[in-house]
């Protein structure tokens, strides 16, 4: 498996990212992995590697590039203190709309690669990246065949950038994996999102896992290996159904 450091130009600067490719001969389908608020770090790169091992070219962009150099952070240490004071300034440099704008540059980069199969790609986001993945899929409906959110918050709010507002534009199949007792995604918000998806005729699945917000992240104190394995099975099933493989 190869991990390539790539720098791409966006509307706001230069975004560093890792492009991870499987072993063997392609072409392979592509998936964009939208990071959580912990930033780029070894555990997140390992997630990209794990996904690539399933037979996907995976792009892991550093969406905090507008902030400048940082970290890498160790979540277990960050969460011992005021994590909002540490991560808040980085999170303030991006949002769903900016991530969608960055996605245009990511898609253009994928189009230059001979090892990527077809034009339709997948998106998966964790925590902060969940709403970004859904927003990107709604912004580029002709390009995304699948979008998954794992313990993503604020998926259906009154804000104009709320992901649920993209439902009428979505052509992707969507998977929403929620955590129990998650203040960033309470049951009433889940009902609002699912109503928007249903009304728009979006193919989707939604599940609430008996786990805490952040359970998929292997370096989080709340990591749940059993629930994470279930989440990976659901994610790989989604991408297997929707993304075309080369021959």
N, C-alpha and C positions, 0 to 999 in steps of 0.2 A: 504494500500500500504506500502511495506517495502523498506527501503533504507539501504543497507548493505555496510559498509566500508570494502574494500578488498585490500590487497597488493599482487601483483604478481611479480615474478622475470622475468626480461627481459635480453637481452644480455648486457645491460648497467647499470643495477641496479634494484631497486625496484620501481615499478610504483603503486602509490595509485590510487584507483578508487572507484566509487560508483556503486553498482549493485542494480537496482531498479526493483522490481517485482510487478505485479498487485495484487489486492485482488482476492480471490477465488482460485480455483484449477487449476493447469496447466495440462499438459505442455503448454508453450507459445513459439512462435517464438522469436528469439533474434535480437536485433538491437544494433550496436555500434555507439555511438554518438561522433563525433570528434569535439573537442572544438574550439572556436574562440580564438583570441589572448588575449582576456581579462582574460583568465585563469579560473580556477574553482572558482565559487562563487555562492551565493544562487540563482541567476536568472538562471544560467545554470543548476543547480540541479533541479530547477522547470521545465525547459524544459524536462529533463529526466523523471520527474514525469508525466508530461503531455503526453509524448509518451507512458510511461508504462501504463497509464490509458486506452490507446487504446488496451491493451491486449498483451504487449510485455515485455520481459525481456530486460532491457536497461543497457548497460555498458557505464559508463562515465569515461574514464581514464584521469588522469592528465598527459598530454603529456609534461609538463614542469618539470617532475620529475628529469631530469638530472641537472636542475638549482639548485634545493634545495628549501627550504622554501621561500614563497612569499605571498603577499596579505593577504586576498582577496582584489582585486581592485574594486573600484566603477567607472565604465566607465564614468559617467557624470563628475566626478572629474578629471579622467585621461585625457579626451579629452580637458579639459580647458587649459592644458599645453602642453609640448612637449611629446606627447604620445609615439613617437618613441624612445625617450631616456628612457622612463620607461619600455616599453614592448619589445623593441628591443633586449636587452640582454637575455630575456627569449625565444623569438622567435628564437634566434640564436642557441639554444640548440637542436632544432628539425627541421625536414623538412619532405618532402613527403616520402623519403626512410626510414628514421628512424621511422616514424609513421607506415609504412608498416611492418617494422621489429617488432615493438611493437605489431602489430596486430596478429602476429603469437602466441604470448603469450596469447593474449586475446582469440583467438579461442581455444587454448588448455585449457584455464580455462572454457570456455563455455562447452567444451566436458565433463567436470567433473560434470556438474550440471544435476540433474534428472528432473528439471522443465523446461528444454529447449527442444522444439519440433524440431526434425529433425536436419540435419546438415547445411542447407542453412540459412544464416543470411542476415540481411540488414545493410546498412551503411548510415549515414547522417552526413554531415559536414556543419558547418557555418563559413563563412569568411575563415580564415586560414584552417579550417577543411574541406572545400569543396574539394580542390585538394587532401587532405589526404584520404578522403573517396573514391575518384575515383582511386587513386593509390593503395590503399589497395585492392579494388575490382579487379583490374587488376593483382595484385600480387598473389592473392588467388582466381582465377576464379572458382574453384570447390566449393568454400565455400560461395560466395556472390551471392545472387539472385537479389539484388537491391542495388542501390547506388544513393544518392541524394546530390546535392550541392546547398546550398542557399547562395547567394551573395559571392560565392567563387571567388578568383582572381587568375590570372596567370595560367589559365587552359590550355593554348596552347601557349607555348613560345619556344624559341630556346634552352632552357636549357635541358640537358639530363634527368633531373628529371621531365620534364613537363608531366602532367597527360594525355595529348592527345596521348602521345606515347604508353600508355597502351591500347589504343582502340582495337588493334588486339587480345589482350588476354582477353578482357572483355566478360563474359557470362551473366553478370547482366543486368537487365533493368535499364536504367539511366534516371534521371531527373535533368535538369539544370535550376535553377531559378536565373536569373540575375537581377541586379538593373539598372535603367536608369542612364546614365551619370556616369558610374563607371569607373574610370581611371585604375583600376586593371583588368577590363574585358571589354574592348571596343568592338564595333561591329565587327571589323576585327578579333579580337581574337575569338569571338563567332563563326564567320564563319569558322575559322580554326579548332576549336574543332568539330563543327558539321560536317564538311567535313570528318574529321578523323573517327568520329563515323559512319557516313553513309557508308564510304568506307569499314569499318570493319564489316558492317552488324549488328551493335549494335542496339537493340531496345531502343529508347530514346525519350524523350520529352524535349523541351527547350522553356522557356518563359522569356520575359523581363517584369518585374513588374514596374508599375509607382510609384516607391518608391526609397529611397536612400540606398546605401550600408549599410548593417547592420539592415535592417528594421525588421527582424524576432526577434531580440534580445530585450526582454522586458525591459531591463535596459539601452538600448542605447537611446541617445537623439533623434535619427531618427526613433525610433520604430513606425511602422504603424500598428495599430490593424486590420484594414480592410485587408490590404495586407497580414499580418501575418496569419489571419484566412484562407485566400485563399491558402497560402502556406501550412498550416497544412492539409487542405483538399487534396491537391495534394500529400503530403507526405504519408498520411494515405492510400490514394487510391493506391499508388505505392506498399506499403508494403502489403496491403490486397490482391493485385493481385498476388504477387510473393512469399510470405512467407507462408509455410504450418503450419497450426495450429494442435495441438494435439487433441486427442479425449479421 
